[in-house]
Amino acid sequence: MKIVNNVATSILTALLGAGLASAVSASTSYYEADVLQSTAIFRAVETSTPRQECWLEEVVRESRPQYRSNTPNILGAVIGGAIGNAVGHNKSNQRVGAVVGAVLGASVARDISYSNRNRNRNVYYETVERCETVYDSYIEDRLVGYDVVYSYNNREYTVRTQRDPGATIRVRVNVEPVL
């Protein structure tokens, strides 16, 4: 008998709990509320557009001979060494004279070779196109949304929407008991 009472009590408790749960649940309804005012909201936004700007420019070009020989330097060093060796009186003076003569001869040969190269160069002008990217910036007003004032149940409410709602706005009303 005691087991039957426990089972009956459990079933009754479950049924009452289910009944209470359905009584506590919220009720949702949708209504159309009158729009009292709708104001468009704009924000200033800076926009940049890239574009290519090009112009013609004259530049100086040089053409030089491609071949650079070391023969004048070597020949100058040998001749300078030979002259230095011939000028010296004894053996150590001849060695010093040969080294000094070789260095001086190489330097003279290099200077002569450089002046010949500069004499053979051609200078000319070439027109080239130069380009750069520039940005045109401008400020424009962009629509952010609408501040809407509406009336529901004799009270005024404000909301921001993405679109203009028109004469009415749909509202959701949740009715829920307070326990």
KOLBANU-351765 format. One record per residue: x negated, y, z of N, C-alpha, C in turn; residue in three letters. Coordinates in nm, 2 decimals, decimal comma. Atoms other than C-alpha are relative to their C-alpha. Layout:
BEGIN
[r [X; Y; Z]; [X; Y; Z]; [X; Y; Z]; "ALA"]
...
***
This chain:
BEGIN
[r [-0,08; -0,12; 0,00]; [0,00; 0,00; 0,00]; [-0,09; 0,13; 0,00]; "MET"]
[r [0,09; -0,11; -0,01]; [-0,28; 0,23; 0,08]; [-0,06; 0,03; -0,13]; "LYS"]
[r [0,06; -0,02; 0,13]; [-0,43; 0,18; -0,26]; [0,10; 0,07; -0,10]; "ILE"]
[r [-0,10; -0,06; 0,08]; [-0,11; 0,27; -0,43]; [0,02; 0,15; 0,03]; "VAL"]
[r [-0,01; -0,14; -0,04]; [-0,08; 0,59; -0,23]; [-0,12; 0,08; -0,05]; "ASN"]
[r [0,12; -0,07; 0,05]; [-0,44; 0,68; -0,33]; [0,01; 0,03; -0,15]; "ASN"]
[r [-0,01; -0,01; 0,15]; [-0,37; 0,62; -0,70]; [0,11; 0,10; -0,03]; "VAL"]
[r [-0,11; -0,10; 0,02]; [-0,04; 0,82; -0,68]; [-0,05; 0,14; 0,03]; "ALA"]
[r [0,05; -0,13; -0,03]; [-0,22; 1,10; -0,51]; [-0,09; 0,05; -0,10]; "THR"]
[r [0,09; -0,04; 0,11]; [-0,49; 1,11; -0,77]; [0,07; 0,04; -0,13]; "SER"]
[r [-0,08; -0,03; 0,12]; [-0,24; 1,11; -1,05]; [0,07; 0,13; 0,02]; "ILE"]
[r [-0,07; -0,13; -0,03]; [-0,04; 1,39; -0,89]; [-0,09; 0,11; 0,00]; "LEU"]
[r [0,10; -0,11; 0,00]; [-0,35; 1,59; -0,83]; [-0,04; 0,04; -0,14]; "THR"]
[r [0,04; -0,02; 0,14]; [-0,45; 1,55; -1,19]; [0,10; 0,07; -0,08]; "ALA"]
[r [-0,11; -0,06; 0,07]; [-0,11; 1,65; -1,32]; [0,01; 0,15; 0,05]; "LEU"]
[r [-0,01; -0,14; -0,05]; [-0,10; 1,96; -1,09]; [-0,11; 0,08; -0,05]; "LEU"]
[r [0,12; -0,08; 0,05]; [-0,45; 2,06; -1,20]; [0,02; 0,03; -0,15]; "GLY"]
[r [-0,03; -0,03; 0,14]; [-0,35; 2,03; -1,56]; [0,10; 0,10; -0,02]; "ALA"]
[r [-0,10; -0,10; 0,00]; [-0,04; 2,23; -1,50]; [-0,05; 0,14; 0,03]; "GLY"]
[r [0,05; -0,13; -0,05]; [-0,23; 2,50; -1,32]; [-0,10; 0,05; -0,11]; "LEU"]
[r [0,10; -0,04; 0,11]; [-0,50; 2,51; -1,60]; [0,08; 0,06; -0,11]; "ALA"]
[r [-0,08; -0,06; 0,11]; [-0,23; 2,58; -1,86]; [0,06; 0,13; 0,04]; "SER"]
[r [-0,06; -0,12; -0,04]; [-0,07; 2,84; -1,65]; [-0,10; 0,12; 0,01]; "ALA"]
[r [0,11; -0,10; -0,02]; [-0,41; 3,02; -1,60]; [-0,05; 0,05; -0,13]; "VAL"]
[r [0,07; -0,04; 0,13]; [-0,51; 3,03; -1,97]; [0,05; 0,13; -0,05]; "SER"]
[r [-0,03; -0,13; 0,05]; [-0,51; 3,36; -2,15]; [0,08; -0,01; -0,12]; "ALA"]
[r [-0,08; -0,01; 0,12]; [-0,28; 3,47; -2,42]; [-0,05; 0,12; -0,08]; "SER"]
[r [0,05; -0,10; 0,09]; [-0,41; 3,66; -2,72]; [0,10; 0,04; -0,11]; "THR"]
[r [-0,09; -0,05; 0,10]; [-0,20; 3,88; -2,95]; [-0,06; 0,11; -0,08]; "SER"]
[r [0,05; -0,11; 0,08]; [-0,27; 4,12; -3,23]; [0,11; 0,10; -0,03]; "TYR"]
[r [-0,10; -0,10; 0,02]; [-0,09; 4,45; -3,28]; [-0,07; 0,11; -0,09]; "TYR"]
[r [0,05; -0,11; 0,07]; [-0,12; 4,75; -3,51]; [0,02; 0,13; 0,08]; "GLU"]
[r [-0,01; -0,13; -0,07]; [-0,21; 5,08; -3,33]; [-0,01; 0,11; -0,09]; "ALA"]
[r [0,00; -0,13; 0,09]; [-0,16; 5,43; -3,47]; [-0,14; 0,06; 0,02]; "ASP"]
[r [0,12; -0,07; 0,00]; [-0,48; 5,60; -3,57]; [0,03; 0,15; 0,01]; "VAL"]
[r [-0,02; -0,14; -0,03]; [-0,49; 5,96; -3,43]; [-0,10; 0,08; -0,08]; "LEU"]
[r [0,11; -0,08; 0,07]; [-0,82; 6,07; -3,59]; [-0,11; -0,10; -0,04]; "GLN"]
[r [0,11; 0,08; 0,06]; [-1,09; 5,92; -3,81]; [-0,10; 0,10; -0,05]; "SER"]
[r [0,11; -0,09; 0,04]; [-1,42; 6,11; -3,84]; [-0,12; -0,07; -0,06]; "THR"]
[r [0,11; 0,06; 0,07]; [-1,69; 6,01; -4,09]; [-0,13; 0,05; 0,07]; "ALA"]
[r [0,13; -0,03; -0,06]; [-2,04; 6,00; -3,93]; [-0,11; -0,02; -0,10]; "ILE"]
[r [0,11; 0,00; 0,10]; [-2,34; 6,08; -4,15]; [-0,13; 0,01; 0,08]; "PHE"]
[r [0,13; -0,01; -0,06]; [-2,71; 6,05; -4,07]; [-0,09; 0,04; -0,12]; "ARG"]
[r [0,10; -0,05; 0,11]; [-2,99; 6,24; -4,27]; [-0,11; -0,10; 0,00]; "ALA"]
[r [0,10; 0,10; 0,02]; [-3,23; 5,99; -4,42]; [-0,09; 0,05; -0,11]; "VAL"]
[r [0,10; -0,04; 0,10]; [-3,55; 6,07; -4,60]; [-0,04; -0,12; -0,09]; "GLU"]
[r [0,03; 0,10; 0,09]; [-3,61; 5,87; -4,91]; [-0,12; 0,04; -0,09]; "THR"]
[r [0,12; -0,03; 0,09]; [-3,94; 5,85; -5,11]; [0,01; -0,09; -0,12]; "SER"]
[r [0,00; 0,07; 0,12]; [-3,95; 5,74; -5,47]; [-0,14; 0,01; -0,07]; "THR"]
[r [0,14; -0,01; 0,06]; [-4,30; 5,65; -5,62]; [0,01; 0,02; -0,15]; "PRO"]
[r [0,01; -0,01; 0,15]; [-4,39; 5,76; -5,97]; [-0,15; 0,02; -0,04]; "ARG"]
[r [0,14; -0,01; 0,05]; [-4,71; 5,75; -6,18]; [-0,02; 0,13; -0,06]; "GLN"]
[r [0,04; -0,13; 0,06]; [-4,87; 6,08; -6,27]; [-0,14; -0,02; -0,06]; "GLU"]
[r [0,12; 0,02; 0,08]; [-5,14; 6,07; -6,54]; [-0,04; 0,13; -0,07]; "CYS"]
[r [0,06; -0,11; 0,08]; [-5,37; 6,32; -6,71]; [-0,12; -0,04; -0,07]; "TRP"]
[r [0,12; 0,03; 0,07]; [-5,66; 6,33; -6,95]; [-0,11; 0,09; 0,06]; "LEU"]
[r [0,11; -0,07; -0,06]; [-6,00; 6,43; -6,83]; [-0,13; -0,04; -0,08]; "GLU"]
[r [0,13; 0,03; 0,07]; [-6,34; 6,47; -7,00]; [-0,11; -0,03; 0,10]; "GLU"]
[r [0,12; 0,04; -0,08]; [-6,64; 6,30; -6,85]; [-0,12; 0,00; -0,08]; "VAL"]
[r [0,13; 0,00; 0,06]; [-7,01; 6,32; -6,93]; [-0,05; -0,14; 0,01]; "VAL"]
[r [0,05; 0,14; 0,00]; [-7,16; 5,99; -7,04]; [-0,15; 0,02; -0,06]; "ARG"]
[r [0,14; 0,01; 0,05]; [-7,53; 5,91; -7,11]; [-0,03; -0,14; -0,06]; "GLU"]
[r [0,05; 0,13; 0,05]; [-7,67; 5,64; -7,33]; [-0,15; 0,00; 0,01]; "SER"]
[r [0,14; 0,01; -0,01]; [-8,02; 5,53; -7,25]; [-0,04; -0,13; -0,07]; "ARG"]
[r [0,05; 0,12; 0,06]; [-8,24; 5,28; -7,42]; [0,01; -0,11; 0,11]; "PRO"]
[r [-0,02; 0,11; -0,09]; [-8,17; 4,94; -7,27]; [-0,14; -0,07; 0,05]; "GLN"]
[r [0,12; 0,07; -0,03]; [-8,53; 4,81; -7,28]; [-0,10; 0,09; 0,07]; "TYR"]
[r [0,10; -0,08; -0,07]; [-8,78; 4,93; -7,02]; [-0,12; -0,09; 0,01]; "ARG"]
[r [0,12; 0,07; 0,00]; [-9,13; 4,81; -7,07]; [-0,09; 0,04; 0,11]; "SER"]
[r [0,11; -0,03; -0,11]; [-9,40; 4,79; -6,79]; [-0,13; 0,01; -0,07]; "ASN"]
[r [0,13; -0,01; 0,06]; [-9,67; 4,79; -7,05]; [-0,07; 0,13; 0,02]; "THR"]
[r [0,07; -0,12; -0,03]; [-9,75; 5,16; -7,01]; [-0,06; 0,01; 0,14]; "PRO"]
[r [0,05; 0,00; -0,13]; [-9,79; 5,12; -6,64]; [-0,12; -0,09; 0,02]; "ASN"]
[r [0,11; 0,09; -0,01]; [-10,02; 4,82; -6,67]; [-0,12; 0,06; -0,08]; "ILE"]
[r [0,11; -0,05; 0,08]; [-10,22; 4,98; -6,95]; [-0,07; 0,12; 0,07]; "LEU"]
[r [0,06; -0,11; -0,08]; [-10,26; 5,30; -6,74]; [-0,08; -0,04; 0,11]; "GLY"]
[r [0,08; 0,05; -0,12]; [-10,38; 5,10; -6,44]; [-0,13; -0,05; -0,05]; "ALA"]
[r [0,13; 0,05; 0,05]; [-10,64; 4,92; -6,65]; [-0,09; 0,11; -0,05]; "VAL"]
[r [0,09; -0,11; 0,05]; [-10,77; 5,23; -6,82]; [-0,05; 0,09; 0,12]; "ILE"]
[r [0,05; -0,07; -0,12]; [-10,78; 5,42; -6,49]; [-0,10; -0,08; 0,08]; "GLY"]
[r [0,10; 0,08; -0,07]; [-10,96; 5,13; -6,33]; [-0,13; 0,00; -0,07]; "GLY"]
[r [0,13; 0,00; 0,08]; [-11,22; 5,12; -6,61]; [-0,07; 0,13; 0,02]; "ALA"]
[r [0,07; -0,14; -0,02]; [-11,28; 5,50; -6,58]; [-0,05; 0,01; 0,14]; "ILE"]
[r [0,05; -0,01; -0,13]; [-11,31; 5,48; -6,21]; [-0,12; -0,08; 0,03]; "GLY"]
[r [0,11; 0,09; -0,02]; [-11,55; 5,19; -6,23]; [-0,13; 0,06; -0,07]; "ASN"]
[r [0,12; -0,06; 0,07]; [-11,77; 5,38; -6,49]; [-0,05; 0,12; 0,07]; "ALA"]
[r [0,04; -0,13; -0,06]; [-11,78; 5,70; -6,28]; [-0,09; -0,04; 0,12]; "VAL"]
[r [0,07; 0,03; -0,12]; [-11,91; 5,52; -5,96]; [-0,15; -0,03; -0,03]; "GLY"]
[r [0,14; 0,02; 0,01]; [-12,30; 5,50; -5,90]; [-0,04; -0,13; 0,05]; "HIS"]
[r [0,04; 0,13; -0,05]; [-12,34; 5,20; -5,69]; [0,13; -0,09; 0,01]; "ASN"]
[r [-0,10; 0,10; 0,00]; [-12,13; 4,88; -5,64]; [0,12; 0,04; 0,08]; "LYS"]
[r [-0,11; -0,03; -0,09]; [-11,91; 5,00; -5,35]; [0,08; 0,12; -0,05]; "SER"]
[r [-0,07; -0,12; 0,06]; [-11,84; 5,34; -5,52]; [0,08; -0,04; -0,12]; "ASN"]
[r [-0,07; 0,04; 0,12]; [-11,75; 5,16; -5,84]; [0,14; -0,07; 0,04]; "GLN"]
[r [-0,13; 0,07; -0,04]; [-11,49; 4,94; -5,65]; [0,10; 0,11; 0,05]; "ARG"]
[r [-0,09; -0,10; -0,05]; [-11,34; 5,24; -5,47]; [0,05; 0,08; -0,12]; "VAL"]
[r [-0,04; -0,08; 0,12]; [-11,34; 5,44; -5,80]; [0,10; -0,08; -0,09]; "GLY"]
[r [-0,09; 0,09; 0,08]; [-11,17; 5,14; -5,98]; [0,14; 0,00; 0,06]; "ALA"]
[r [-0,13; 0,01; -0,07]; [-10,89; 5,12; -5,72]; [0,07; 0,14; -0,02]; "VAL"]
[r [-0,06; -0,13; 0,01]; [-10,83; 5,50; -5,72]; [0,04; 0,03; -0,14]; "VAL"]
[r [-0,03; -0,03; 0,14]; [-10,85; 5,52; -6,10]; [0,12; -0,09; -0,04]; "GLY"]
[r [-0,12; 0,08; 0,04]; [-10,60; 5,23; -6,13]; [0,13; 0,06; 0,05]; "ALA"]
[r [-0,12; -0,05; -0,06]; [-10,35; 5,39; -5,90]; [0,04; 0,13; -0,08]; "VAL"]
[r [-0,03; -0,12; 0,08]; [-10,38; 5,73; -6,08]; [0,04; -0,03; -0,14]; "LEU"]
[r [-0,03; 0,04; 0,14]; [-10,37; 5,57; -6,42]; [0,15; -0,05; -0,01]; "GLY"]
[r [-0,13; 0,05; 0,00]; [-10,05; 5,38; -6,33]; [0,10; 0,11; 0,02]; "ALA"]
[r [-0,09; -0,11; -0,03]; [-9,89; 5,70; -6,20]; [0,02; 0,09; -0,12]; "SER"]
[r [0,00; -0,08; 0,12]; [-9,98; 5,90; -6,51]; [0,09; -0,08; -0,11]; "VAL"]
[r [-0,08; 0,07; 0,10]; [-9,84; 5,62; -6,74]; [0,15; -0,01; 0,03]; "ALA"]
[r [-0,14; 0,00; -0,04]; [-9,52; 5,60; -6,54]; [0,07; 0,14; -0,03]; "ARG"]
[r [-0,05; -0,13; 0,03]; [-9,47; 5,98; -6,57]; [0,02; 0,02; -0,15]; "ASP"]
[r [-0,01; -0,02; 0,15]; [-9,53; 5,97; -6,95]; [0,12; -0,09; -0,05]; "ILE"]
[r [-0,11; 0,09; 0,04]; [-9,29; 5,67; -6,98]; [0,13; 0,06; 0,03]; "SER"]
[r [-0,13; -0,06; -0,05]; [-9,02; 5,85; -6,78]; [0,04; 0,12; -0,09]; "TYR"]
[r [-0,04; -0,12; 0,09]; [-9,04; 6,17; -7,00]; [0,04; -0,05; -0,14]; "SER"]
[r [-0,04; 0,06; 0,13]; [-9,02; 5,95; -7,31]; [0,15; -0,05; 0,01]; "ASN"]
[r [-0,13; 0,06; -0,01]; [-8,71; 5,78; -7,18]; [0,10; 0,11; 0,01]; "ARG"]
[r [-0,09; -0,11; -0,01]; [-8,54; 6,11; -7,09]; [0,02; 0,07; -0,14]; "ASN"]
[r [-0,01; -0,06; 0,13]; [-8,62; 6,24; -7,44]; [0,09; -0,08; -0,09]; "ARG"]
[r [-0,08; 0,09; 0,09]; [-8,44; 5,94; -7,60]; [0,14; -0,02; 0,04]; "ASN"]
[r [-0,14; 0,02; -0,05]; [-8,12; 5,96; -7,40]; [0,10; 0,09; -0,08]; "ARG"]
[r [-0,10; -0,07; 0,07]; [-7,80; 6,07; -7,57]; [0,11; 0,04; 0,10]; "ASN"]
[r [-0,11; -0,05; -0,09]; [-7,54; 6,28; -7,38]; [0,12; 0,03; -0,09]; "VAL"]
[r [-0,12; -0,02; 0,08]; [-7,18; 6,27; -7,50]; [0,12; 0,01; 0,10]; "TYR"]
[r [-0,12; -0,02; -0,08]; [-6,83; 6,35; -7,37]; [0,10; -0,10; -0,04]; "TYR"]
[r [-0,10; 0,09; 0,02]; [-6,56; 6,10; -7,34]; [0,13; 0,04; 0,07]; "GLU"]
[r [-0,13; -0,03; -0,07]; [-6,19; 6,16; -7,27]; [0,06; -0,13; 0,05]; "THR"]
[r [-0,05; 0,11; -0,06]; [-6,05; 5,92; -7,02]; [0,14; 0,04; 0,07]; "VAL"]
[r [-0,13; -0,02; -0,07]; [-5,70; 5,88; -6,87]; [-0,01; -0,04; 0,15]; "GLU"]
[r [0,00; 0,02; -0,14]; [-5,67; 5,91; -6,49]; [0,14; 0,00; 0,05]; "ARG"]
[r [-0,14; 0,01; -0,05]; [-5,36; 5,81; -6,30]; [0,00; -0,01; 0,15]; "CYS"]
[r [-0,02; 0,02; -0,14]; [-5,24; 5,82; -5,94]; [0,15; -0,01; 0,03]; "GLU"]
[r [-0,14; 0,01; -0,04]; [-4,92; 5,74; -5,76]; [0,04; 0,11; 0,09]; "THR"]
[r [-0,05; -0,11; -0,09]; [-4,73; 6,03; -5,61]; [0,14; -0,03; 0,04]; "VAL"]
[r [-0,13; 0,03; -0,05]; [-4,41; 6,02; -5,41]; [0,09; 0,12; 0,00]; "TYR"]
[r [-0,10; -0,11; 0,00]; [-4,11; 6,24; -5,46]; [0,10; -0,04; 0,12]; "ASP"]
[r [-0,08; 0,03; -0,11]; [-3,93; 6,27; -5,13]; [0,12; 0,10; 0,00]; "SER"]
[r [-0,12; -0,08; -0,01]; [-3,58; 6,40; -5,07]; [0,08; -0,06; 0,12]; "TYR"]
[r [-0,08; 0,04; -0,11]; [-3,33; 6,39; -4,78]; [0,14; -0,01; -0,05]; "ILE"]
[r [-0,14; 0,02; 0,04]; [-2,98; 6,25; -4,83]; [0,08; -0,04; 0,13]; "GLU"]
[r [-0,09; 0,05; -0,11]; [-2,69; 6,20; -4,59]; [0,06; -0,13; -0,04]; "ASP"]
[r [-0,06; 0,13; 0,02]; [-2,58; 5,84; -4,55]; [0,11; -0,02; 0,10]; "ARG"]
[r [-0,12; 0,03; -0,09]; [-2,25; 5,73; -4,41]; [-0,04; -0,12; 0,09]; "LEU"]
[r [0,03; 0,10; -0,11]; [-2,31; 5,54; -4,08]; [0,12; -0,08; 0,04]; "VAL"]
[r [-0,12; 0,06; -0,04]; [-1,95; 5,47; -3,99]; [0,10; 0,11; 0,02]; "GLY"]
[r [-0,11; -0,09; -0,03]; [-1,63; 5,63; -3,86]; [0,03; -0,01; 0,15]; "TYR"]
[r [-0,05; -0,01; -0,14]; [-1,54; 5,74; -3,51]; [0,15; 0,01; 0,00]; "ASP"]
[r [-0,14; 0,01; 0,01]; [-1,18; 5,64; -3,47]; [0,07; 0,01; 0,14]; "VAL"]
[r [-0,08; -0,02; -0,12]; [-0,94; 5,76; -3,20]; [0,14; -0,06; -0,04]; "VAL"]
[r [-0,13; 0,06; 0,03]; [-0,63; 5,54; -3,18]; [0,08; 0,00; 0,13]; "TYR"]
[r [-0,09; 0,01; -0,11]; [-0,33; 5,51; -2,95]; [0,07; -0,14; 0,01]; "SER"]
[r [-0,07; 0,12; -0,02]; [-0,20; 5,19; -2,80]; [0,06; 0,00; 0,14]; "TYR"]
[r [-0,07; 0,01; -0,13]; [0,06; 5,15; -2,52]; [-0,02; 0,14; 0,07]; "ASN"]
[r [0,01; -0,13; -0,05]; [0,05; 5,53; -2,47]; [-0,13; 0,04; 0,07]; "ASN"]
[r [0,13; -0,03; -0,05]; [-0,32; 5,54; -2,40]; [-0,09; 0,02; -0,13]; "ARG"]
[r [0,09; -0,02; 0,11]; [-0,60; 5,67; -2,63]; [-0,13; -0,07; 0,02]; "GLU"]
[r [0,13; 0,07; 0,00]; [-0,91; 5,47; -2,72]; [-0,08; 0,05; -0,11]; "TYR"]
[r [0,09; -0,04; 0,11]; [-1,22; 5,54; -2,93]; [-0,09; -0,12; -0,03]; "THR"]
[r [0,09; 0,10; 0,05]; [-1,42; 5,30; -3,14]; [-0,07; 0,04; -0,12]; "VAL"]
[r [0,07; -0,03; 0,13]; [-1,68; 5,32; -3,42]; [0,01; -0,12; -0,09]; "ARG"]
[r [-0,02; 0,11; 0,10]; [-1,60; 5,12; -3,73]; [-0,09; 0,03; -0,12]; "THR"]
[r [0,08; -0,02; 0,12]; [-1,79; 5,06; -4,05]; [0,09; 0,06; -0,12]; "GLN"]
[r [-0,09; -0,05; 0,11]; [-1,48; 5,14; -4,27]; [0,10; 0,09; 0,06]; "ARG"]
[r [-0,11; -0,08; -0,04]; [-1,21; 5,40; -4,25]; [0,12; -0,09; 0,01]; "ASP"]
[r [-0,11; 0,09; -0,02]; [-0,91; 5,21; -4,10]; [0,13; 0,04; -0,07]; "PRO"]
[r [-0,13; -0,05; 0,06]; [-0,64; 5,43; -4,26]; [0,09; 0,05; 0,11]; "GLY"]
[r [-0,10; -0,05; -0,09]; [-0,32; 5,51; -4,07]; [0,01; -0,09; 0,13]; "ALA"]
[r [-0,01; 0,08; -0,12]; [-0,33; 5,21; -3,83]; [-0,13; -0,09; 0,01]; "THR"]
[r [0,12; 0,09; -0,02]; [-0,60; 4,98; -3,68]; [0,05; -0,12; 0,08]; "ILE"]
[r [-0,04; 0,13; -0,07]; [-0,56; 4,62; -3,57]; [-0,07; -0,01; 0,13]; "ARG"]
[r [0,06; 0,02; -0,14]; [-0,62; 4,56; -3,20]; [0,04; -0,14; 0,05]; "VAL"]
[r [-0,02; 0,13; -0,06]; [-0,65; 4,24; -3,01]; [0,03; 0,02; 0,15]; "ARG"]
[r [-0,04; -0,02; -0,14]; [-0,47; 4,22; -2,67]; [-0,01; -0,14; 0,06]; "VAL"]
[r [0,01; 0,12; -0,08]; [-0,57; 3,95; -2,42]; [0,08; 0,02; 0,13]; "ASN"]
[r [-0,07; -0,01; -0,12]; [-0,33; 3,89; -2,14]; [-0,04; -0,12; 0,09]; "VAL"]
[r [0,06; 0,10; -0,08]; [-0,48; 3,70; -1,85]; [0,03; 0,03; 0,15]; "GLU"]
[r [-0,04; -0,03; -0,14]; [-0,36; 3,67; -1,49]; [-0,13; 0,01; 0,08]; "PRO"]
[r [0,11; -0,02; -0,09]; [-0,58; 3,78; -1,21]; [0,03; -0,09; 0,12]; "VAL"]
[r [-0,02; 0,10; -0,11]; [-0,62; 3,51; -0,94]; [-0,07; 0,05; 0,12]; "LEU"]
***
